[in-house]
């Protein structure tokens, strides 16, 4: 069935249901949860990128007044590992450390200061081992293995038959690339690199764990994937997942970085040892140096085209520096590597992904995992090809973009494709064809980039409860990380029941209350949760109509809900539905479940145009405007939708112009926000948004939705790099595009 919105809530700009609590400081984050007798946990971290642990002496630390427990890897069962897919992350280092910042020992104390004093007294003797600190070193013949025990590690995306630092090779292909290259009149080859980028959420990784004598474990953590999370924790500590319960708390931002167990198993070790709850709060230097940032990458691209601009062959090798562990990736690798093919229709394509172990900080997911890196290369390459052909970059894109009914470069055919319409919308809104200003010192330019992204599927659950007092609750298994999902759920129920949104309350189930939830990620939540909540609302109305039939004798198919009123549609007779609920002595409940892992037939296109002014003397790049056009489905909350667009663009600006989680000799050197720079309001240009007509966009589920959460950040960096090249004629192939790089390139020219 397709929903018929009443116009009361769906599509209406709606402030966040959690906005007041967050703005006034009343929202409860993990660090705010207070349990009687809770201790503070803190971990000792490795100072070496690769070393054997010869000995650990914790005796002095254990004698510090206020210390209740000190644990090391020897205190948990041998080989205790966890991970979102690949189980290669130790709870605490056992025998060897693989990156600077790896957890080696942990202390539980009355407060953080005491815990730190105790850590300072732990004596660890290390024997340094050869470290591989770049992908080239890791891939070289005879390179030291980051994981010598790979054959014992479970969960790799593909079977490992021989230990190697290239732990997986993934390939997408169509046609015959070499045959296609033979048809080409022009072949362009380039290599592009991107640095690590931290998600820069405001709340660092935090957890609170209470291990009960019964064997049950309660967890509070800023984790957007609690059901997979409890499985990870249970696996690490050797328990049944049913005995681990994740309790809902406010999550202070995520952007892909908060789906792993992190320090939860360590807190469990300390709680089990002390018999008291234990809270671990990373300071931000820990988060920047040892969490799971976006991967550094290197993408080597070769593209062949005919003289008239038809792309006949395209191939890319996409290499990601995974760091010391693979366990922070839900699939063990980054499917976003396929974005190196672009949204085009080349007949011959091959994209190969290498995931490479190094002795650097382990990397995980960040908004559009793997995709911004691949798209930076692909969309920069299109401009390089246009230059070689003497064509306008926008026209080259129009000629090769996949359109309705066509197979894309990787062999997929999507429905209701609006690629060219999205590109044209961005070009028109940005004034792409207008003449640029002329200034002796400043050079002006525009750059364009386009991409598409499919929403993920999965499993989620919802409930709608009509209470005897006339109030309504919508329950969800989603632990929202700050994107406004709860507000959308509230809107759906208000719309379906035709009642004021203020009368709908949102309540979150803990992990013991539902069978599973896939968690936040892949822009799946609005797609999946909107359907689950809508189904639950229909089920609740159905239960109410049955009750009206039993008590009042009304036909079930002749009833409707209009706010607090239950009305008979054939006679106009009405009553308050709360009175029926009151007569039953309990609430009226409807449940909705959605499980869908089939390929989504719809994708969503985003085109962006950046306008820059480049100082020819200094190389300084000033981003003047950023125009982003989106092929949308039904927009449920325009405020939330625009917030996702702007947020993604700003993160893309950081990726393109400023951000680099710098690593030297295995050590993260940008270990605070004094050194790791993210965009502020002063760095932002004029942001322009164009939304294509949502009624023609198609989409999934009762509201015909498309994703937006990850769509708006992948095209930004290549659009900026293309604009700089358009302005001054030099191409920056390694992000971020800094003044120093532009200056050096100009002087080299």
C-alpha positions in Angstrom: 0.0 0.0 0.0 1.0 3.6 -0.5 0.4 6.2 2.2 -1.9 9.1 1.5 -0.5 11.9 3.7 -3.1 14.1 5.3 -0.8 17.1 5.1 -0.9 17.6 8.9 2.6 16.3 9.6 4.2 14.6 6.6 6.0 17.2 4.5 5.6 19.9 7.1 8.8 21.6 8.4 9.0 20.1 11.9 11.5 21.0 14.7 13.4 18.1 16.2 11.6 16.2 18.9 14.8 16.1 20.9 15.9 19.6 20.1 14.8 21.3 23.4 16.4 18.7 25.6 19.7 18.9 23.7 19.7 22.7 23.6 18.9 23.0 27.3 21.3 20.3 28.5 18.6 17.9 29.7 19.4 15.1 27.2 21.0 12.1 28.8 24.2 10.9 27.3 26.2 7.9 28.4 28.5 10.1 30.6 25.4 11.4 32.3 24.0 8.0 33.4 24.7 7.6 37.1 24.8 4.1 38.7 25.4 3.6 42.4 29.0 2.6 43.1 30.2 3.2 39.5 34.0 3.4 39.0 36.0 5.2 36.3 37.9 3.0 33.8 40.9 4.1 31.8 43.3 2.3 29.5 47.0 2.3 29.0 48.0 2.5 25.3 50.9 1.3 23.3 53.7 3.9 22.4 54.9 1.7 19.5 53.4 0.9 16.1 54.5 -2.7 16.3 56.1 -4.5 19.3 56.1 -7.7 21.2 55.0 -7.4 24.9 57.8 -9.0 26.9 56.3 -8.3 30.3 53.7 -6.2 32.2 54.1 -5.3 35.9 50.9 -3.9 37.4 51.8 -4.4 41.0 52.5 -0.7 41.8 49.3 0.4 40.1 47.2 -2.1 42.1 48.5 -0.5 45.3 47.3 3.0 44.6 44.6 4.1 47.0 41.3 4.2 45.2 42.2 1.6 42.6 39.9 -1.4 42.6 41.1 -3.4 39.6 44.0 -3.6 37.1 43.6 -5.9 34.1 45.7 -6.9 31.1 45.2 -9.2 28.1 46.3 -12.1 30.4 43.0 -11.7 32.3 40.7 -12.6 29.5 40.5 -15.9 27.6 43.2 -16.3 25.0 42.4 -15.1 21.5 39.4 -12.9 22.7 38.6 -10.9 19.6 35.8 -8.8 18.3 34.8 -6.9 15.2 31.8 -5.9 13.1 32.6 -8.6 10.5 36.3 -9.5 10.7 37.1 -10.7 14.2 40.6 -9.4 14.5 40.5 -6.8 17.3 41.7 -7.9 20.7 40.0 -6.8 23.8 43.4 -5.9 25.3 46.6 -6.6 23.5 47.8 -10.2 23.9 51.4 -10.7 23.2 51.8 -8.0 20.5 50.7 -4.4 19.8 50.0 -3.4 16.2 49.5 0.4 16.4 50.3 3.4 18.5 47.3 3.8 20.8 46.3 0.1 21.1 44.8 -0.8 24.5 47.3 -2.7 26.6 46.0 -2.6 30.2 43.1 -1.0 32.1 42.4 0.3 35.5 39.2 0.9 37.4 39.4 3.5 40.1 37.3 5.9 42.2 37.9 8.7 39.7 39.8 9.6 36.5 42.8 11.2 38.3 43.4 8.1 40.4 43.0 5.9 37.3 45.6 8.0 35.4 48.1 7.9 38.3 47.8 4.1 38.4 48.3 3.8 34.6 51.5 5.8 35.0 52.8 3.2 37.4 52.2 0.2 35.0 55.6 -1.0 33.7 55.5 -2.6 30.2 58.6 -4.0 28.6 58.4 -4.0 24.8 60.5 -5.5 22.1 60.1 -3.4 18.9 59.2 -5.2 15.7 59.4 -4.1 12.1 56.5 -1.8 11.3 54.8 -1.3 7.9 53.6 2.3 7.9 52.5 2.8 4.3 50.6 0.7 1.8 53.7 0.4 -0.4 55.7 -1.0 2.5 52.8 -3.3 3.4 52.5 -4.7 -0.1 56.2 -5.1 -0.8 57.7 -8.5 -1.2 58.9 -9.8 2.2 57.1 -7.2 4.2 56.5 -7.8 7.9 53.0 -9.1 8.4 50.7 -7.1 10.6 48.7 -10.2 11.4 50.8 -13.4 11.3 47.8 -15.3 12.6 45.5 -14.4 9.7 44.5 -18.0 9.0 43.0 -18.1 12.5 41.0 -14.9 12.1 37.3 -15.3 11.2 35.1 -13.1 9.1 37.2 -12.0 6.2 35.1 -11.0 3.1 36.9 -13.6 1.1 38.7 -16.8 2.2 42.3 -16.2 3.2 44.6 -19.0 2.1 47.9 -17.3 2.5 48.8 -14.5 5.1 49.2 -11.2 3.4 48.9 -7.5 4.3 46.4 -7.2 1.4 43.7 -9.0 3.3 41.0 -8.7 0.7 40.7 -8.0 -3.0 37.3 -7.1 -4.3 36.3 -6.6 -7.9 33.4 -5.1 -9.9 33.6 -5.7 -13.7 31.7 -5.5 -16.9 32.9 -6.1 -20.5 36.5 -6.2 -21.6 38.6 -3.2 -20.5 41.6 -3.9 -22.7 39.4 -4.3 -25.8 37.7 -1.0 -24.9 41.0 0.8 -24.4 42.0 -0.4 -27.9 38.9 1.4 -29.3 39.8 4.7 -27.5 41.3 7.7 -29.3 42.3 9.3 -26.0 43.5 7.5 -22.8 44.0 9.4 -19.5 45.7 7.9 -16.5 46.0 9.5 -13.0 46.6 8.7 -9.4 44.7 10.4 -6.7 45.2 10.2 -2.9 43.2 11.2 0.1 44.1 11.4 3.8 42.4 10.0 6.9 39.5 12.1 8.2 38.0 11.9 11.7 34.2 12.0 12.0 34.5 14.9 14.6 31.4 14.0 16.5 31.2 16.1 19.7 30.7 13.2 22.1 33.8 11.0 22.3 33.5 7.2 22.7 31.9 6.5 26.0 30.5 3.4 27.7 29.1 2.3 31.0 28.9 -1.4 31.8 27.3 -3.2 34.7 28.2 -6.9 34.9 25.7 -8.6 37.2 26.3 -11.6 39.4 23.6 -13.5 37.5 25.8 -13.2 34.4 23.7 -10.6 32.7 25.4 -7.5 31.4 23.8 -4.0 31.0 25.5 -1.6 28.6 25.0 2.1 28.0 27.0 3.4 25.1 26.9 5.9 22.2 26.5 3.1 19.7 24.2 3.4 16.7 24.2 -0.4 16.0 23.2 -1.8 19.4 22.0 -5.3 18.2 25.2 -6.0 16.2 27.0 -4.3 19.1 25.8 -6.7 21.7 26.8 -9.6 19.5 30.3 -8.2 19.2 30.5 -7.7 22.9 29.2 -11.2 23.7 31.7 -12.8 21.3 34.6 -10.9 22.8 33.8 -11.8 26.4 32.6 -15.3 25.7 28.9 -14.9 26.6 25.5 -15.5 25.0 24.3 -12.4 23.2 20.9 -12.7 24.9 22.6 -12.0 28.2 23.9 -8.6 27.0 21.5 -5.7 26.9 22.2 -2.3 25.3 20.1 0.4 26.9 19.1 3.5 24.9 20.9 6.8 25.5 21.3 10.0 23.5 24.2 9.7 21.0 26.3 12.8 20.5 26.9 12.4 16.8 28.3 9.5 14.8 28.9 10.1 11.0 29.7 6.4 10.8 32.2 6.2 13.7 30.1 4.7 16.4 29.1 1.2 15.5 31.9 -0.8 17.2 32.5 -2.3 20.6 35.4 0.0 21.3 36.1 -0.1 25.1 32.9 -2.0 26.1 34.6 -5.4 26.6 37.3 -3.7 28.7 34.7 -2.1 30.9 33.1 -5.5 31.2 36.4 -7.0 32.4 36.7 -4.3 35.0 33.1 -4.5 36.1 33.4 -8.3 36.5 36.6 -8.0 38.5 35.2 -5.3 40.9 31.5 -6.3 41.0 30.7 -2.6 40.3 29.6 -0.7 37.2 32.5 0.8 35.2 32.4 3.9 33.0 35.0 4.6 30.4 35.1 8.0 28.7 37.7 8.6 26.0 39.4 12.0 26.1 39.4 13.5 22.6 43.1 12.8 22.1 42.3 9.1 22.5 39.5 9.5 20.1 41.6 11.2 17.5 44.5 8.8 17.8 43.0 5.4 18.3 39.3 5.3 17.2 38.3 4.5 13.7 38.6 7.4 11.2 37.9 7.4 7.5 40.5 5.5 5.5 43.4 7.1 3.7 43.3 6.0 0.0 45.1 5.9 -3.3 43.1 5.5 -6.5 44.8 4.8 -9.8 42.5 5.5 -12.7 42.7 4.8 -16.4 40.0 6.0 -18.8 39.6 5.7 -22.5 37.3 7.7 -24.8 36.6 8.3 -28.4 37.2 11.8 -29.9 33.6 12.7 -29.6 33.6 12.0 -25.9 32.1 8.6 -25.5 33.8 6.7 -22.6 34.6 3.2 -23.9 36.7 1.9 -21.1 37.4 2.7 -17.5 39.3 1.0 -14.8 40.5 1.9 -11.3 42.6 0.3 -8.5 41.2 1.6 -5.2 43.6 1.0 -2.3 42.6 1.7 1.3 44.9 1.9 4.3 42.9 -0.2 6.8 45.4 0.4 9.6 46.1 -2.4 12.1 42.6 -3.9 12.2 39.7 -4.7 9.8 37.1 -5.2 12.5 35.7 -1.7 12.4 34.0 -2.3 9.0 30.6 -4.0 8.9 31.4 -5.9 5.7 35.1 -6.1 6.3 35.8 -3.9 3.3 34.4 -0.7 1.7 31.7 -1.2 -0.9 32.0 2.5 -1.7 35.1 1.7 -3.8 32.6 0.9 -6.6 31.9 4.6 -6.8 35.2 4.8 -8.8 33.1 3.7 -11.7 31.0 6.9 -11.5 27.3 7.2 -12.5 28.2 6.5 -16.1 27.5 3.9 -18.8 30.9 2.8 -20.0 30.6 -0.6 -21.7 33.9 -1.9 -20.3 34.7 -1.3 -16.7 36.8 -2.9 -13.9 37.1 -1.6 -10.4 39.4 -3.4 -8.0 39.6 -2.7 -4.3 42.6 -3.6 -2.1 42.2 -3.5 1.7 45.7 -3.2 3.2 46.8 -3.8 6.7 49.4 -1.4 8.1 50.6 -0.5 11.6 48.6 2.7 11.6 45.5 3.7 13.4 42.7 1.3 12.4 40.1 2.8 10.2 36.3 2.3 9.9 33.3 3.9 8.5 32.5 7.5 7.8 29.6 9.0 5.9 29.4 7.1 2.6 32.2 4.7 3.6 34.8 4.5 0.9 32.8 6.5 -1.5 34.1 10.0 -1.1 37.7 8.8 -1.7 36.6 6.9 -4.9 34.4 9.7 -6.1 37.1 12.3 -5.7 39.2 10.2 -8.1 36.4 9.4 -10.5 35.1 12.9 -10.8 38.5 14.5 -11.0 39.4 12.1 -13.7 36.3 13.1 -15.8 37.6 16.7 -15.8 41.1 15.5 -16.8 39.5 13.5 -19.6 37.5 16.6 -20.7 40.7 18.6 -20.8 42.4 16.0 -23.0 39.4 16.0 -25.3 39.0 19.8 -25.3 35.4 19.4 -24.1 33.4 21.2 -21.5 33.4 18.9 -18.4 29.6 19.3 -17.9 29.0 18.3 -21.5 31.2 15.3 -21.2 29.2 14.2 -18.2 25.9 14.7 -20.1 27.1 12.5 -22.9 28.1 9.6 -20.6 25.6 9.7 -17.7 23.4 6.7 -17.3 19.8 7.4 -18.1 16.4 5.6 -17.7 16.5 2.0 -18.9 20.3 2.0 -19.4 22.8 -0.3 -17.7 25.4 1.6 -15.7 29.1 0.9 -15.8 28.8 -2.0 -13.4 25.8 -3.6 -15.0 23.0 -2.3 -12.9 19.7 -0.9 -14.2 17.9 1.5 -11.9 14.3 2.7 -12.1 13.3 6.4 -12.5 16.8 7.6 -13.2 17.1 11.4 -13.2 20.9 11.9 -13.7 20.8 14.6 -16.4 18.0 16.4 -14.8 19.9 16.6 -11.5 23.1 17.8 -13.3 21.2 20.5 -15.2 19.5 21.7 -12.0 22.9 22.2 -10.4 24.4 23.9 -13.4 21.4 26.3 -13.8 21.2 27.2 -10.2 25.0 27.9 -9.9 25.2 30.1 -13.0 27.7 27.7 -14.5 27.5 29.2 -17.9 27.9 32.8 -16.8 31.2 34.6 -17.4 33.6 34.6 -14.4 34.9 37.8 -12.9 38.3 39.2 -13.9 40.8 40.2 -11.3 44.6 40.5 -11.7 45.5 38.7 -8.5 42.4 36.4 -8.1 41.5 33.7 -10.6 37.9 32.5 -10.5 36.6 29.1 -11.5 33.8 26.6 -11.2 33.9 22.8 -10.9 31.2 20.2 -11.2 30.8 16.7 -9.8 28.0 14.2 -9.8 27.3 10.8 -8.2 24.5 8.5 -7.1 23.9 6.4 -4.0 21.5 3.6 -3.1 19.9 3.3 0.3 20.7 0.1 2.2 18.1 -2.4 3.4 18.0 -4.3 6.7 15.6 -5.1 9.5 13.8 -2.8 12.0 10.8 -2.9 14.3 8.2 -0.4 15.5 5.1 -0.2 17.6 2.3 2.3 18.0 0.4 2.3 21.3 -2.9 4.1 21.9 -3.2 4.7 25.6 -6.5 5.0 27.6 -5.6 8.6 28.5 -5.7 9.6 24.9 -1.9 9.8 24.4 0.0 7.9 21.8 3.5 6.4 21.9 5.6 5.3 18.9 8.2 2.7 19.9 11.3 2.0 17.8 14.3 -0.4 17.9 16.5 2.4 16.4 19.1 4.1 18.5 19.1 7.4 16.7 22.5 9.2 16.5 21.2 12.8 16.0 19.8 12.8 12.5 16.1 13.5 13.3 14.8 10.0 12.8 12.6 10.1 15.9 11.0 13.3 14.6 10.1 11.6 11.3 8.6 8.7 13.2 6.6 11.1 15.3 5.4 12.8 12.1 4.3 9.6 10.5 2.1 8.6 13.5 0.7 12.1 13.8 -0.2 12.1 10.1 -1.7 8.6 10.1 -3.8 9.4 13.2 -4.6 12.9 12.1 -3.5 14.4 15.4 -1.2 17.1 16.7 2.4 16.0 16.6 2.8 17.1 20.2 0.5 14.3 21.3 2.9 11.6 20.0 5.7 10.5 22.3 8.7 8.5 21.1 10.1 5.7 23.2 13.1 3.5 22.3 13.2 -0.2 23.0 16.4 -1.7 24.6 17.9 -4.7 22.8 16.1 -7.2 25.0 12.7 -5.9 23.7 13.1 -6.7 20.0 14.7 -9.5 18.0 17.1 -7.4 15.9 17.7 -4.0 14.3 20.3 -3.4 11.6 21.3 -0.1 13.2 22.0 3.3 11.7 24.0 3.3 8.4 23.7 3.3 4.7 21.0 5.9 4.7 18.6 3.1 5.6 16.7 4.5 8.6 14.1 6.7 7.0 13.6 4.0 4.3 13.2 1.2 6.8 11.7 2.9 9.8 9.1 4.9 7.9 7.7 1.6 6.6 7.9 -0.1 10.0 6.2 2.9 11.8 3.6 3.2 9.1 2.8 -0.6 9.3 2.6 -0.2 13.1 0.2 2.7 12.8 -2.0 0.7 10.4 -1.9 -2.3 12.8 -2.9 0.0 15.8 -5.8 1.4 13.8 -6.8 -2.1 12.8 -6.9 -3.2 16.5 -9.0 -0.1 17.3 -11.5 -0.9 14.5 -11.8 -4.5 15.8 -12.5 -3.1 19.2 -15.2 -0.8 17.8 -16.8 -3.7 16.0 -16.8 -5.8 19.2 -18.0 -3.1 21.6 -20.1 -0.8 19.4 -21.1 -3.1 16.5 -19.5 -0.9 13.9 -18.3 -2.4 10.6 -14.5 -2.7 10.7 -14.2 -1.3 7.2 -16.3 1.8 8.0 -14.2 3.3 10.7 -11.5 6.1 10.7 -9.4 7.8 13.2 -9.4 11.6 13.3 -7.2 12.8 16.2 -8.9 11.8 19.4 -12.1 10.9 17.6 -13.1 7.5 16.2 -15.7 8.1 13.5 -18.0 5.7 11.6 -17.7 6.7 7.9 -21.1 5.5 6.7 -23.2 7.2 9.4 -21.0 9.9 10.8 -21.4 8.5 14.3 -18.4 9.2 16.5 -16.8 8.6 19.9 -13.5 9.2 21.7 -11.2 6.2 21.0 -9.7 6.6 24.4 -13.0 5.6 25.9 -12.8 2.2 24.1 -9.3 1.7 25.3 -10.4 2.6 28.9 -13.2 0.0 28.7 -10.6 -2.7 27.9 -8.5 -1.7 30.8 -5.3 -1.5 28.7 -3.6 0.1 25.7 -4.2 -0.7 22.1 -1.0 -1.8 20.4 0.0 -2.2 16.8 3.4 -3.7 15.7 5.3 -3.1 12.5 8.2 -5.1 11.2 10.3 -4.6 8.1 12.9 -6.9 6.7 14.3 -6.2 3.3 17.7 -7.1 2.0 16.8 -7.2 -1.7 18.5 -4.8 -4.0 16.9 -1.4 -3.9 15.6 -0.6 -7.5 16.0 3.2 -6.9 19.1 5.3 -6.6 19.4 9.0 -5.8 21.6 11.4 -7.8 23.5 14.4 -6.4 25.2 17.1 -8.5 27.3 19.8 -7.0 29.0 22.9 -8.4 31.7 24.7 -6.5 32.8 28.3 -7.3 36.2 29.4 -6.0 38.6 32.3 -6.1 42.3 31.4 -6.0 45.0 33.9 -5.0 47.6 33.6 -7.7 50.4 34.9 -5.4 49.7 32.7 -2.4 47.6 29.8 -3.7 44.9 30.5 -1.1 41.6 29.0 -2.1 38.4 30.8 -1.2 35.2 28.8 -1.7 32.6 31.3 -2.7 29.5 29.2 -3.4 28.5 25.6 -3.2 25.4 24.5 -5.1 24.0 21.1 -4.5 21.1 19.5 -6.5 19.3 16.4 -5.3 17.0 13.9 -7.0 14.6 13.3 -4.1 11.7 11.1 -3.3 9.1 12.2 -0.8 10.6 14.6 1.7 9.0 13.8 5.1 10.6 16.7 7.1 12.0 19.6 5.0 14.0 21.0 8.0 15.6 17.6 8.7 16.3 17.1 5.0 18.0 20.4 4.6 20.0 19.8 7.7 21.3 16.6 6.2 22.2 18.3 3.0 24.1 21.1 4.7 25.8 18.8 7.1 27.1 16.6 4.4 28.3 19.5 2.3 30.2 21.0 5.3 31.9 17.6 5.9 32.8 17.5 2.2 34.3 21.0 2.4 36.4 19.8 5.3 37.5 16.8 3.3 38.3 18.9 0.2 40.0 21.9 1.8 41.1 21.4 5.4 41.0 18.1 7.2 43.8 15.6 7.5 44.3 13.3 10.4 48.1 13.4 9.9 50.2 10.4 10.8 54.0 10.4 11.1 55.9 7.2 11.8 52.7 5.6 12.9 51.8 8.3 15.3 48.7 10.6 14.8 50.2 14.1 15.1 46.9 16.0 15.0 45.8 14.8 18.4 43.5 17.7 19.3 41.1 20.1 17.7 43.9 22.7 18.0 45.7 20.8 15.3 43.0 18.9 13.5 41.0 21.6 11.7 37.4 21.2 10.8 35.3 23.9 9.0 33.7 26.5 11.2 30.9 29.0 10.2 33.6 31.4 9.1 34.9 28.9 6.5 31.6 28.3 4.8 30.5 29.7 1.5 27.0 30.5 0.4 25.2 27.2 0.3 22.6 26.7 -2.4 20.2 23.8 -2.5 18.1 22.7 -5.5 15.5 19.8 -5.0 14.0 18.2 -8.0 10.3 17.7 -8.0 9.7 15.0 -5.4 6.5 13.8 -6.9 8.3 12.5 -10.0 11.3 11.1 -8.1 10.0 7.6 -7.2 11.3 5.8 -4.2 10.7 3.0 -1.7 8.1 2.2 0.8 4.7 3.7 1.7 6.0 7.3 1.3 8.2 6.7 -1.7 11.4 8.0 0.0 15.0 8.2 -1.1 18.0 8.7 1.1 19.8 11.9 1.9 22.1 11.2 4.9 25.1 10.2 2.9 24.3 11.8 -0.5 25.6 15.3 -0.1 29.3 14.8 1.0 30.9 12.7 -1.7 30.8 15.2 -4.6 32.0 18.2 -2.7 35.8 17.6 -2.7 36.0 16.8 -6.5 33.9 19.8 -7.3 36.3 22.0 -5.4 39.4 20.4 -6.9 37.8 20.8 -10.4 37.0 24.4 -9.7 40.6 25.1 -8.7 41.9 23.5 -11.8 39.3 25.5 -13.9 40.5 28.7 -12.2 44.3 28.4 -12.4 45.0 25.4 -14.7 46.8 23.2 -12.2 45.4 19.9 -10.9 45.6 19.0 -7.2 45.4 15.2 -7.0 45.9 14.7 -3.3 43.5 16.1 -0.7 43.0 18.4 0.9 43.5 21.2 -1.6 45.6 23.6 0.5 47.2 26.9 -0.4 50.7 25.3 -0.1 49.8 22.6 -2.7 48.3 25.1 -5.1 51.3 27.5 -4.6 53.8 24.8 -5.3 51.8 23.6 -8.4 51.6 27.1 -9.8 55.3 27.6 -9.4 56.1 24.2 -10.9 54.0 25.2 -13.9 
